[in-house]
Amino acid sequence: MGLAAPAAADHTHTRSGCVPRHHAGGIVCPQGRVFRPVLAAACHGLPAGLPASAGGGGAAERRFRSDRQDTRAARPGTAELVTTTLPLVDASTGYRIVPARALLPELPADVSAIVFHERTPVGRTIRVCAVGDTGLSGQVGRTASKLGYGALLRDIAPLLQSAAATFANLEGTLMEHPGGPALFAAPPEAAAALRQSGVTVAHLANNHVYDFGPSGLASTLAAAAGASLLALGAGSDAAASQRLVRTDCGGVGVGWLGCGRTLLPQGAGARFWEFDEQALLGAIRKARPSVDVLIASVHIGFMYLDYPHPDHRAMAQRCAAAGADIVLMHHPHVLQGIETTPDGKIVCYSLGNFLFDWKEGLITNQVMVQEQNEGAVFVFDLDRSGVARAAAVPTRSDESCCVRWASGDRGSAILERLLRISRHLGGDYAAAFWRQRSERNTKHVLRMLRFYIVHGEWGSVWRMFTKVRRHHLRMLAHWALASLRPRGSKDSHAATS
């Protein structure tokens, strides 16, 4: 069955209506499509999970691969390029690669999508889209000043606008003249531009929304309200920040809960919902009877890693078990894997970057640069029983930070990586997570520490040291040993099972 568009209906919040329903009538499969070896091999049934050793046949699946150069290399026993036909089905996860036009006819012919859940809809369906980290400052703001905000999402906006609701994690503050270095700060009018591009739900509970304190958060809330953006995870006080946000449409009741792990102290006034698992689980259980579909959004994780912390994965699964139909996680700035439970619950461990200047910040992190400029639009077709279909369409950011559809080989590589790291979640990936965290995050933290020392920001230095735990010392030792390896030695980012 092809992916069906959502049913026609009047939207109960800010949309004038939902897009008309149509039937795809089957998938037209382009012939001669070239896919890279891992994707082609995965879709022809290599073993699921992580093998017990790194030797022997099927070596393509006996390693974790983390950088783009590695994923493009030929594998033993496979051709460098494999010519095949869509759709492709991964034997271990059941995920499928299909033409993106099965989602929306207006999408380019050379764009593909990954479908990670599909069942027969029950009654009418509506569509919800979700995108990852969205910042309106830095190079994004400079491009908007030069070309207009509309240029940033011109290619992607039609899909976002067609949905009953579109979610984005708004990474930053919206306020006039913030004072000092205006990192992660944009003018309030940027909210209206985001709304015009199709975004309706803005997650605010993240580590940058409080960069300018409660006044900055209050300004962001006012800008969102003025643009008819629904603020998720923040409000005028603590109670308001934890409220259930509704985006009902077409007879389908959709509720949203949002929070973020920041460890930032908050004062009086506007508040965001600081992550507390028990509070979140309680809110999920309380909201569950009042909606048909419940979506939980959590800003959490470690940056520039292929995999979620095992504890965060377990937390997300508990959210699904408590009643969340979809769990959206963000903060790592790169895409991480997707899991679907047997009863059709969806967990996206990191939505990656969407509209974001990867260079913005006190220091520039050169880790996974290409992946930081790649993302996806996650598309969920919902009915009153939950998620009928779930898919992702790959995107990329160009040098001006305009978001484009990732077509051809670039899009195939993004889907290849997403499929591969999703499959690894079914095995024992913990060793790979800790290795990547040691080798990638440690260097970033040390560079931040050096920046604070050079600039005499001793309060920041002290706060960093108060957070040091025993496992951080182990990470430092692992990073130091990895740094001593000669160039050209075995890829330190690859993990063997």
BAZA-652166 format. One record per residue (C-alpha): x, y, z. Coordinates in steps of 0.1 Angstrom, whole numbers, padded with zeros to 4 digits. Layout:
<atom c1="X" c2="Y" c3="Z"/>
...
end
This chain:
<atom c1="0000" c2="0000" c3="0000"/>
<atom c1="0013" c2="0035" c3="-0008"/>
<atom c1="0013" c2="0062" c3="0018"/>
<atom c1="-0021" c2="0080" c3="0017"/>
<atom c1="-0025" c2="0117" c3="0022"/>
<atom c1="-0046" c2="0128" c3="0052"/>
<atom c1="-0083" c2="0131" c3="0051"/>
<atom c1="-0101" c2="0164" c3="0045"/>
<atom c1="-0113" c2="0182" c3="0076"/>
<atom c1="-0115" c2="0215" c3="0093"/>
<atom c1="-0086" c2="0223" c3="0117"/>
<atom c1="-0097" c2="0233" c3="0151"/>
<atom c1="-0068" c2="0256" c3="0159"/>
<atom c1="-0049" c2="0277" c3="0134"/>
<atom c1="-0052" c2="0259" c3="0101"/>
<atom c1="-0079" c2="0268" c3="0077"/>
<atom c1="-0083" c2="0231" c3="0068"/>
<atom c1="-0065" c2="0198" c3="0063"/>
<atom c1="-0053" c2="0187" c3="0029"/>
<atom c1="-0078" c2="0166" c3="0008"/>
<atom c1="-0075" c2="0128" c3="0011"/>
<atom c1="-0062" c2="0109" c3="-0019"/>
<atom c1="-0050" c2="0073" c3="-0025"/>
<atom c1="-0016" c2="0067" c3="-0039"/>
<atom c1="-0028" c2="0037" c3="-0059"/>
<atom c1="0005" c2="0019" c3="-0054"/>
<atom c1="0041" c2="0030" c3="-0056"/>
<atom c1="0057" c2="0037" c3="-0089"/>
<atom c1="0092" c2="0023" c3="-0086"/>
<atom c1="0119" c2="0042" c3="-0106"/>
<atom c1="0142" c2="0017" c3="-0123"/>
<atom c1="0180" c2="0017" c3="-0121"/>
<atom c1="0181" c2="0036" c3="-0088"/>
<atom c1="0217" c2="0035" c3="-0074"/>
<atom c1="0220" c2="0029" c3="-0037"/>
<atom c1="0251" c2="0025" c3="-0016"/>
<atom c1="0262" c2="-0009" c3="-0005"/>
<atom c1="0251" c2="-0008" c3="0031"/>
<atom c1="0216" c2="0003" c3="0022"/>
<atom c1="0213" c2="-0022" c3="-0006"/>
<atom c1="0227" c2="-0050" c3="0016"/>
<atom c1="0205" c2="-0041" c3="0045"/>
<atom c1="0174" c2="-0041" c3="0023"/>
<atom c1="0183" c2="-0076" c3="0011"/>
<atom c1="0183" c2="-0092" c3="0045"/>
<atom c1="0216" c2="-0091" c3="0063"/>
<atom c1="0214" c2="-0104" c3="0099"/>
<atom c1="0196" c2="-0082" c3="0124"/>
<atom c1="0213" c2="-0068" c3="0155"/>
<atom c1="0250" c2="-0069" c3="0162"/>
<atom c1="0270" c2="-0100" c3="0154"/>
<atom c1="0292" c2="-0116" c3="0181"/>
<atom c1="0325" c2="-0111" c3="0163"/>
<atom c1="0341" c2="-0089" c3="0137"/>
<atom c1="0355" c2="-0116" c3="0116"/>
<atom c1="0341" c2="-0139" c3="0088"/>
<atom c1="0315" c2="-0132" c3="0062"/>
<atom c1="0291" c2="-0102" c3="0063"/>
<atom c1="0317" c2="-0079" c3="0077"/>
<atom c1="0297" c2="-0049" c3="0064"/>
<atom c1="0273" c2="-0054" c3="0094"/>
<atom c1="0299" c2="-0063" c3="0120"/>
<atom c1="0309" c2="-0028" c3="0127"/>
<atom c1="0293" c2="0005" c3="0138"/>
<atom c1="0301" c2="0031" c3="0112"/>
<atom c1="0301" c2="0067" c3="0123"/>
<atom c1="0316" c2="0090" c3="0097"/>
<atom c1="0305" c2="0097" c3="0061"/>
<atom c1="0337" c2="0085" c3="0045"/>
<atom c1="0333" c2="0051" c3="0062"/>
<atom c1="0297" c2="0047" c3="0052"/>
<atom c1="0306" c2="0052" c3="0016"/>
<atom c1="0334" c2="0027" c3="0015"/>
<atom c1="0328" c2="-0006" c3="-0003"/>
<atom c1="0323" c2="-0036" c3="0020"/>
<atom c1="0338" c2="-0071" c3="0016"/>
<atom c1="0315" c2="-0093" c3="-0004"/>
<atom c1="0295" c2="-0063" c3="-0019"/>
<atom c1="0298" c2="-0043" c3="-0051"/>
<atom c1="0309" c2="-0007" c3="-0047"/>
<atom c1="0275" c2="0004" c3="-0061"/>
<atom c1="0244" c2="-0017" c3="-0063"/>
<atom c1="0217" c2="-0010" c3="-0089"/>
<atom c1="0182" c2="-0018" c3="-0075"/>
<atom c1="0146" c2="-0009" c3="-0075"/>
<atom c1="0123" c2="0008" c3="-0050"/>
<atom c1="0107" c2="0000" c3="-0027"/>
<atom c1="0134" c2="-0017" c3="-0006"/>
<atom c1="0125" c2="-0035" c3="0027"/>
<atom c1="0150" c2="-0040" c3="0055"/>
<atom c1="0146" c2="-0076" c3="0068"/>
<atom c1="0155" c2="-0068" c3="0104"/>
<atom c1="0134" c2="-0037" c3="0111"/>
<atom c1="0108" c2="-0039" c3="0084"/>
<atom c1="0115" c2="-0003" c3="0074"/>
<atom c1="0110" c2="0006" c3="0037"/>
<atom c1="0126" c2="0030" c3="0013"/>
<atom c1="0100" c2="0044" c3="-0011"/>
<atom c1="0098" c2="0073" c3="-0035"/>
<atom c1="0090" c2="0105" c3="-0015"/>
<atom c1="0062" c2="0113" c3="-0040"/>
<atom c1="0042" c2="0086" c3="-0022"/>
<atom c1="0040" c2="0111" c3="0006"/>
<atom c1="0033" c2="0142" c3="-0014"/>
<atom c1="0030" c2="0144" c3="-0052"/>
<atom c1="0047" c2="0178" c3="-0054"/>
<atom c1="0080" c2="0165" c3="-0040"/>
<atom c1="0109" c2="0160" c3="-0065"/>
<atom c1="0111" c2="0127" c3="-0083"/>
<atom c1="0147" c2="0120" c3="-0071"/>
<atom c1="0139" c2="0123" c3="-0034"/>
<atom c1="0132" c2="0091" c3="-0014"/>
<atom c1="0117" c2="0085" c3="0021"/>
<atom c1="0120" c2="0059" c3="0048"/>
<atom c1="0087" c2="0044" c3="0061"/>
<atom c1="0092" c2="0030" c3="0095"/>
<atom c1="0055" c2="0022" c3="0104"/>
<atom c1="0024" c2="0015" c3="0083"/>
<atom c1="-0009" c2="-0001" c3="0090"/>
<atom c1="-0044" c2="0002" c3="0075"/>
<atom c1="-0060" c2="0035" c3="0087"/>
<atom c1="-0091" c2="0034" c3="0109"/>
<atom c1="-0115" c2="0060" c3="0095"/>
<atom c1="-0102" c2="0095" c3="0087"/>
<atom c1="-0066" c2="0104" c3="0090"/>
<atom c1="-0047" c2="0137" c3="0096"/>
<atom c1="-0011" c2="0145" c3="0090"/>
<atom c1="0014" c2="0159" c3="0115"/>
<atom c1="0050" c2="0168" c3="0106"/>
<atom c1="0080" c2="0172" c3="0129"/>
<atom c1="0114" c2="0187" c3="0123"/>
<atom c1="0144" c2="0191" c3="0146"/>
<atom c1="0165" c2="0219" c3="0159"/>
<atom c1="0155" c2="0252" c3="0144"/>
<atom c1="0175" c2="0283" c3="0151"/>
<atom c1="0168" c2="0317" c3="0136"/>
<atom c1="0201" c2="0334" c3="0145"/>
<atom c1="0236" c2="0333" c3="0132"/>
<atom c1="0239" c2="0326" c3="0094"/>
<atom c1="0202" c2="0318" c3="0093"/>
<atom c1="0195" c2="0354" c3="0104"/>
<atom c1="0220" c2="0369" c3="0080"/>
<atom c1="0205" c2="0350" c3="0051"/>
<atom c1="0170" c2="0361" c3="0062"/>
<atom c1="0182" c2="0397" c3="0062"/>
<atom c1="0195" c2="0394" c3="0027"/>
<atom c1="0170" c2="0372" c3="0010"/>
<atom c1="0140" c2="0373" c3="0033"/>
<atom c1="0128" c2="0346" c3="0057"/>
<atom c1="0108" c2="0329" c3="0030"/>
<atom c1="0139" c2="0318" c3="0012"/>
<atom c1="0151" c2="0297" c3="0041"/>
<atom c1="0124" c2="0271" c3="0038"/>
<atom c1="0110" c2="0277" c3="0003"/>
<atom c1="0115" c2="0241" c3="-0008"/>
<atom c1="0102" c2="0225" c3="0023"/>
<atom c1="0073" c2="0248" c3="0033"/>
<atom c1="0046" c2="0232" c3="0011"/>
<atom c1="0049" c2="0199" c3="0030"/>
<atom c1="0049" c2="0217" c3="0064"/>
<atom c1="0019" c2="0238" c3="0054"/>
<atom c1="-0001" c2="0208" c3="0042"/>
<atom c1="-0001" c2="0192" c3="0076"/>
<atom c1="-0027" c2="0197" c3="0103"/>
<atom c1="0002" c2="0206" c3="0127"/>
<atom c1="0039" c2="0209" c3="0123"/>
<atom c1="0064" c2="0207" c3="0152"/>
<atom c1="0098" c2="0223" c3="0155"/>
<atom c1="0123" c2="0226" c3="0184"/>
<atom c1="0129" c2="0264" c3="0185"/>
<atom c1="0165" c2="0267" c3="0196"/>
<atom c1="0170" c2="0302" c3="0209"/>
<atom c1="0154" c2="0334" c3="0222"/>
<atom c1="0132" c2="0358" c3="0203"/>
<atom c1="0137" c2="0394" c3="0216"/>
<atom c1="0147" c2="0429" c3="0206"/>
<atom c1="0183" c2="0440" c3="0214"/>
<atom c1="0193" c2="0412" c3="0238"/>
<atom c1="0225" c2="0430" c3="0246"/>
<atom c1="0260" c2="0415" c3="0245"/>
<atom c1="0268" c2="0388" c3="0219"/>
<atom c1="0235" c2="0379" c3="0204"/>
<atom c1="0242" c2="0342" c3="0202"/>
<atom c1="0210" c2="0321" c3="0196"/>
<atom c1="0189" c2="0352" c3="0197"/>
<atom c1="0166" c2="0364" c3="0169"/>
<atom c1="0141" c2="0393" c3="0165"/>
<atom c1="0105" c2="0386" c3="0175"/>
<atom c1="0093" c2="0389" c3="0139"/>
<atom c1="0111" c2="0357" c3="0131"/>
<atom c1="0083" c2="0338" c3="0148"/>
<atom c1="0058" c2="0350" c3="0122"/>
<atom c1="0081" c2="0339" c3="0094"/>
<atom c1="0084" c2="0304" c3="0110"/>
<atom c1="0046" c2="0303" c3="0113"/>
<atom c1="0042" c2="0313" c3="0076"/>
<atom c1="0065" c2="0285" c3="0066"/>
<atom c1="0041" c2="0260" c3="0082"/>
<atom c1="0053" c2="0255" c3="0118"/>
<atom c1="0025" c2="0256" c3="0143"/>
<atom c1="0040" c2="0240" c3="0175"/>
<atom c1="0073" c2="0254" c3="0189"/>
<atom c1="0090" c2="0234" c3="0216"/>
<atom c1="0107" c2="0260" c3="0239"/>
<atom c1="0120" c2="0238" c3="0268"/>
<atom c1="0156" c2="0237" c3="0257"/>
<atom c1="0191" c2="0249" c3="0268"/>
<atom c1="0190" c2="0282" c3="0249"/>
<atom c1="0155" c2="0295" c3="0256"/>
<atom c1="0168" c2="0309" c3="0290"/>
<atom c1="0200" c2="0324" c3="0277"/>
<atom c1="0186" c2="0358" c3="0285"/>
<atom c1="0168" c2="0348" c3="0316"/>
<atom c1="0131" c2="0350" c3="0324"/>
<atom c1="0127" c2="0383" c3="0304"/>
<atom c1="0141" c2="0366" c3="0273"/>
<atom c1="0117" c2="0336" c3="0278"/>
<atom c1="0088" c2="0360" c3="0283"/>
<atom c1="0097" c2="0378" c3="0251"/>
<atom c1="0099" c2="0345" c3="0232"/>
<atom c1="0065" c2="0334" c3="0246"/>
<atom c1="0050" c2="0368" c3="0235"/>
<atom c1="0065" c2="0365" c3="0200"/>
<atom c1="0051" c2="0330" c3="0196"/>
<atom c1="0016" c2="0340" c3="0208"/>
<atom c1="0017" c2="0370" c3="0184"/>
<atom c1="0025" c2="0347" c3="0155"/>
<atom c1="-0001" c2="0321" c3="0165"/>
<atom c1="0026" c2="0296" c3="0173"/>
<atom c1="0017" c2="0272" c3="0201"/>
<atom c1="0044" c2="0272" c3="0228"/>
<atom c1="0052" c2="0238" c3="0241"/>
<atom c1="0071" c2="0232" c3="0274"/>
<atom c1="0071" c2="0268" c3="0285"/>
<atom c1="0046" c2="0293" c3="0299"/>
<atom c1="0040" c2="0323" c3="0322"/>
<atom c1="0046" c2="0300" c3="0353"/>
<atom c1="0055" c2="0265" c3="0362"/>
<atom c1="0020" c2="0252" c3="0358"/>
<atom c1="0015" c2="0268" c3="0324"/>
<atom c1="0048" c2="0253" c3="0312"/>
<atom c1="0035" c2="0218" c3="0318"/>
<atom c1="0001" c2="0222" c3="0302"/>
<atom c1="-0012" c2="0199" c3="0275"/>
<atom c1="-0012" c2="0216" c3="0241"/>
<atom c1="-0040" c2="0205" c3="0217"/>
<atom c1="-0040" c2="0205" c3="0179"/>
<atom c1="-0072" c2="0186" c3="0172"/>
<atom c1="-0082" c2="0182" c3="0136"/>
<atom c1="-0107" c2="0162" c3="0116"/>
<atom c1="-0121" c2="0145" c3="0146"/>
<atom c1="-0087" c2="0133" c3="0158"/>
<atom c1="-0077" c2="0146" c3="0192"/>
<atom c1="-0040" c2="0153" c3="0193"/>
<atom c1="-0022" c2="0163" c3="0225"/>
<atom c1="0014" c2="0174" c3="0231"/>
<atom c1="0036" c2="0175" c3="0262"/>
<atom c1="0071" c2="0190" c3="0262"/>
<atom c1="0101" c2="0193" c3="0285"/>
<atom c1="0139" c2="0196" c3="0284"/>
<atom c1="0169" c2="0186" c3="0305"/>
<atom c1="0190" c2="0218" c3="0310"/>
<atom c1="0200" c2="0217" c3="0347"/>
<atom c1="0196" c2="0255" c3="0346"/>
<atom c1="0183" c2="0273" c3="0377"/>
<atom c1="0151" c2="0293" c3="0370"/>
<atom c1="0139" c2="0324" c3="0388"/>
<atom c1="0105" c2="0340" c3="0391"/>
<atom c1="0084" c2="0348" c3="0361"/>
<atom c1="0082" c2="0328" c3="0329"/>
<atom c1="0093" c2="0292" c3="0332"/>
<atom c1="0101" c2="0262" c3="0311"/>
<atom c1="0095" c2="0226" c3="0320"/>
<atom c1="0127" c2="0211" c3="0333"/>
<atom c1="0128" c2="0174" c3="0326"/>
<atom c1="0117" c2="0152" c3="0354"/>
<atom c1="0109" c2="0117" c3="0343"/>
<atom c1="0083" c2="0110" c3="0370"/>
<atom c1="0065" c2="0142" c3="0364"/>
<atom c1="0065" c2="0135" c3="0326"/>
<atom c1="0052" c2="0100" c3="0331"/>
<atom c1="0025" c2="0113" c3="0354"/>
<atom c1="0015" c2="0139" c3="0329"/>
<atom c1="0014" c2="0113" c3="0301"/>
<atom c1="-0009" c2="0090" c3="0321"/>
<atom c1="-0031" c2="0120" c3="0331"/>
<atom c1="-0035" c2="0132" c3="0295"/>
<atom c1="-0039" c2="0098" c3="0279"/>
<atom c1="-0077" c2="0094" c3="0283"/>
<atom c1="-0084" c2="0129" c3="0269"/>
<atom c1="-0068" c2="0125" c3="0235"/>
<atom c1="-0067" c2="0100" c3="0206"/>
<atom c1="-0030" c2="0106" c3="0199"/>
<atom c1="-0004" c2="0118" c3="0225"/>
<atom c1="0030" c2="0131" c3="0215"/>
<atom c1="0058" c2="0137" c3="0241"/>
<atom c1="0087" c2="0159" c3="0232"/>
<atom c1="0119" c2="0158" c3="0252"/>
<atom c1="0150" c2="0180" c3="0247"/>
<atom c1="0177" c2="0156" c3="0259"/>
<atom c1="0208" c2="0137" c3="0248"/>
<atom c1="0245" c2="0140" c3="0239"/>
<atom c1="0256" c2="0160" c3="0209"/>
<atom c1="0272" c2="0146" c3="0178"/>
<atom c1="0266" c2="0109" c3="0185"/>
<atom c1="0249" c2="0082" c3="0164"/>
<atom c1="0231" c2="0067" c3="0194"/>
<atom c1="0211" c2="0078" c3="0224"/>
<atom c1="0223" c2="0072" c3="0259"/>
<atom c1="0210" c2="0037" c3="0269"/>
<atom c1="0193" c2="0054" c3="0299"/>
<atom c1="0175" c2="0079" c3="0276"/>
<atom c1="0164" c2="0050" c3="0254"/>
<atom c1="0149" c2="0033" c3="0284"/>
<atom c1="0132" c2="0065" c3="0295"/>
<atom c1="0117" c2="0070" c3="0260"/>
<atom c1="0103" c2="0034" c3="0261"/>
<atom c1="0088" c2="0041" c3="0295"/>
<atom c1="0071" c2="0071" c3="0280"/>
<atom c1="0056" c2="0050" c3="0252"/>
<atom c1="0045" c2="0024" c3="0277"/>
<atom c1="0028" c2="0051" c3="0298"/>
<atom c1="0007" c2="0062" c3="0269"/>
<atom c1="0027" c2="0083" c3="0245"/>
<atom c1="0020" c2="0073" c3="0209"/>
<atom c1="0050" c2="0093" c3="0196"/>
<atom c1="0082" c2="0103" c3="0215"/>
<atom c1="0102" c2="0131" c3="0198"/>
<atom c1="0137" c2="0137" c3="0212"/>
<atom c1="0162" c2="0164" c3="0202"/>
<atom c1="0194" c2="0181" c3="0212"/>
<atom c1="0222" c2="0159" c3="0197"/>
<atom c1="0222" c2="0181" c3="0165"/>
<atom c1="0225" c2="0149" c3="0143"/>
<atom c1="0199" c2="0124" c3="0134"/>
<atom c1="0197" c2="0093" c3="0156"/>
<atom c1="0178" c2="0061" c3="0152"/>
<atom c1="0141" c2="0053" c3="0152"/>
<atom c1="0122" c2="0025" c3="0170"/>
<atom c1="0087" c2="0012" c3="0165"/>
<atom c1="0071" c2="-0008" c3="0192"/>
<atom c1="0049" c2="-0039" c3="0184"/>
<atom c1="0018" c2="-0019" c3="0192"/>
<atom c1="0028" c2="0009" c3="0168"/>
<atom c1="0043" c2="0035" c3="0192"/>
<atom c1="0071" c2="0055" c3="0176"/>
<atom c1="0103" c2="0068" c3="0192"/>
<atom c1="0126" c2="0092" c3="0173"/>
<atom c1="0158" c2="0095" c3="0194"/>
<atom c1="0170" c2="0127" c3="0177"/>
<atom c1="0153" c2="0147" c3="0150"/>
<atom c1="0187" c2="0162" c3="0141"/>
<atom c1="0192" c2="0197" c3="0128"/>
<atom c1="0166" c2="0213" c3="0105"/>
<atom c1="0172" c2="0250" c3="0101"/>
<atom c1="0203" c2="0257" c3="0121"/>
<atom c1="0237" c2="0274" c3="0118"/>
<atom c1="0261" c2="0247" c3="0130"/>
<atom c1="0289" c2="0272" c3="0134"/>
<atom c1="0271" c2="0294" c3="0158"/>
<atom c1="0284" c2="0294" c3="0194"/>
<atom c1="0314" c2="0302" c3="0215"/>
<atom c1="0334" c2="0276" c3="0196"/>
<atom c1="0328" c2="0257" c3="0164"/>
<atom c1="0327" c2="0219" c3="0167"/>
<atom c1="0341" c2="0202" c3="0137"/>
<atom c1="0326" c2="0168" c3="0146"/>
<atom c1="0301" c2="0152" c3="0121"/>
<atom c1="0299" c2="0184" c3="0101"/>
<atom c1="0281" c2="0169" c3="0072"/>
<atom c1="0256" c2="0152" c3="0095"/>
<atom c1="0250" c2="0185" c3="0113"/>
<atom c1="0238" c2="0198" c3="0080"/>
<atom c1="0215" c2="0170" c3="0074"/>
<atom c1="0180" c2="0163" c3="0088"/>
<atom c1="0146" c2="0151" c3="0079"/>
<atom c1="0109" c2="0160" c3="0079"/>
<atom c1="0092" c2="0133" c3="0100"/>
<atom c1="0057" c2="0127" c3="0087"/>
<atom c1="0030" c2="0110" c3="0108"/>
<atom c1="-0005" c2="0101" c3="0095"/>
<atom c1="-0028" c2="0098" c3="0125"/>
<atom c1="-0062" c2="0084" c3="0131"/>
<atom c1="-0083" c2="0080" c3="0162"/>
<atom c1="-0064" c2="0047" c3="0170"/>
<atom c1="-0029" c2="0062" c3="0169"/>
<atom c1="-0002" c2="0063" c3="0142"/>
<atom c1="-0013" c2="0048" c3="0109"/>
<atom c1="0019" c2="0057" c3="0090"/>
<atom c1="0052" c2="0072" c3="0100"/>
<atom c1="0080" c2="0082" c3="0076"/>
<atom c1="0109" c2="0106" c3="0072"/>
<atom c1="0120" c2="0126" c3="0041"/>
<atom c1="0157" c2="0137" c3="0041"/>
<atom c1="0168" c2="0173" c3="0041"/>
<atom c1="0201" c2="0192" c3="0039"/>
<atom c1="0212" c2="0228" c3="0046"/>
<atom c1="0233" c2="0247" c3="0020"/>
<atom c1="0261" c2="0271" c3="0028"/>
<atom c1="0236" c2="0299" c3="0034"/>
<atom c1="0215" c2="0278" c3="0058"/>
<atom c1="0186" c2="0274" c3="0034"/>
<atom c1="0170" c2="0240" c3="0038"/>
<atom c1="0166" c2="0218" c3="0007"/>
<atom c1="0154" c2="0184" c3="0000"/>
<atom c1="0183" c2="0159" c3="0000"/>
<atom c1="0180" c2="0142" c3="-0034"/>
<atom c1="0199" c2="0116" c3="-0053"/>
<atom c1="0230" c2="0101" c3="-0036"/>
<atom c1="0230" c2="0127" c3="-0008"/>
<atom c1="0195" c2="0117" c3="0003"/>
<atom c1="0203" c2="0080" c3="-0001"/>
<atom c1="0233" c2="0084" c3="0022"/>
<atom c1="0211" c2="0100" c3="0049"/>
<atom c1="0185" c2="0073" c3="0047"/>
<atom c1="0213" c2="0047" c3="0047"/>
<atom c1="0227" c2="0060" c3="0079"/>
<atom c1="0193" c2="0064" c3="0095"/>
<atom c1="0184" c2="0028" c3="0086"/>
<atom c1="0217" c2="0015" c3="0099"/>
<atom c1="0218" c2="0032" c3="0133"/>
<atom c1="0181" c2="0023" c3="0138"/>
<atom c1="0190" c2="-0014" c3="0132"/>
<atom c1="0218" c2="-0011" c3="0158"/>
<atom c1="0194" c2="-0001" c3="0185"/>
<atom c1="0181" c2="-0037" c3="0184"/>
<atom c1="0215" c2="-0050" c3="0195"/>
<atom c1="0240" c2="-0041" c3="0222"/>
<atom c1="0251" c2="-0006" c3="0211"/>
<atom c1="0262" c2="0006" c3="0246"/>
<atom c1="0299" c2="0001" c3="0239"/>
<atom c1="0297" c2="0022" c3="0207"/>
<atom c1="0278" c2="0049" c3="0226"/>
<atom c1="0304" c2="0053" c3="0253"/>
<atom c1="0333" c2="0052" c3="0228"/>
<atom c1="0317" c2="0079" c3="0207"/>
<atom c1="0309" c2="0100" c3="0238"/>
<atom c1="0344" c2="0097" c3="0250"/>
<atom c1="0361" c2="0106" c3="0217"/>
<atom c1="0337" c2="0133" c3="0205"/>
<atom c1="0322" c2="0150" c3="0235"/>
<atom c1="0354" c2="0151" c3="0256"/>
<atom c1="0372" c2="0171" c3="0230"/>
<atom c1="0343" c2="0196" c3="0228"/>
<atom c1="0342" c2="0200" c3="0266"/>
<atom c1="0379" c2="0206" c3="0268"/>
<atom c1="0377" c2="0233" c3="0241"/>
<atom c1="0349" c2="0249" c3="0260"/>
<atom c1="0370" c2="0248" c3="0292"/>
<atom c1="0399" c2="0264" c3="0274"/>
<atom c1="0376" c2="0291" c3="0260"/>
<atom c1="0364" c2="0300" c3="0295"/>
<atom c1="0399" c2="0301" c3="0310"/>
<atom c1="0413" c2="0323" c3="0282"/>
<atom c1="0384" c2="0347" c3="0286"/>
<atom c1="0386" c2="0347" c3="0324"/>
<atom c1="0351" c2="0333" c3="0328"/>
<atom c1="0359" c2="0316" c3="0361"/>
<atom c1="0323" c2="0312" c3="0372"/>
<atom c1="0318" c2="0290" c3="0341"/>
<atom c1="0349" c2="0271" c3="0348"/>
<atom c1="0338" c2="0264" c3="0384"/>
<atom c1="0303" c2="0252" c3="0372"/>
<atom c1="0320" c2="0228" c3="0348"/>
<atom c1="0341" c2="0213" c3="0375"/>
<atom c1="0311" c2="0209" c3="0399"/>
<atom c1="0295" c2="0186" c3="0373"/>
<atom c1="0325" c2="0162" c3="0370"/>
<atom c1="0317" c2="0126" c3="0380"/>
<atom c1="0338" c2="0094" c3="0380"/>
<atom c1="0327" c2="0084" c3="0345"/>
<atom c1="0339" c2="0117" c3="0331"/>
<atom c1="0374" c2="0107" c3="0342"/>
<atom c1="0371" c2="0074" c3="0324"/>
<atom c1="0360" c2="0093" c3="0293"/>
<atom c1="0390" c2="0116" c3="0296"/>
<atom c1="0414" c2="0087" c3="0298"/>
<atom c1="0398" c2="0069" c3="0268"/>
<atom c1="0400" c2="0102" c3="0248"/>
<atom c1="0436" c2="0106" c3="0257"/>
<atom c1="0445" c2="0071" c3="0246"/>
<atom c1="0426" c2="0075" c3="0214"/>
<atom c1="0444" c2="0107" c3="0207"/>
<atom c1="0478" c2="0089" c3="0209"/>
<atom c1="0468" c2="0065" c3="0181"/>
<atom c1="0488" c2="0072" c3="0149"/>
<atom c1="0470" c2="0087" c3="0119"/>
<atom c1="0456" c2="0060" c3="0096"/>
<atom c1="0451" c2="0035" c3="0123"/>
<atom c1="0418" c2="0017" c3="0128"/>
<atom c1="0389" c2="0042" c3="0128"/>
<atom c1="0384" c2="0052" c3="0165"/>
<atom c1="0348" c2="0060" c3="0159"/>
<atom c1="0339" c2="0024" c3="0147"/>
<atom c1="0330" c2="-0001" c3="0174"/>
<atom c1="0331" c2="-0038" c3="0170"/>
<atom c1="0307" c2="-0060" c3="0189"/>
end
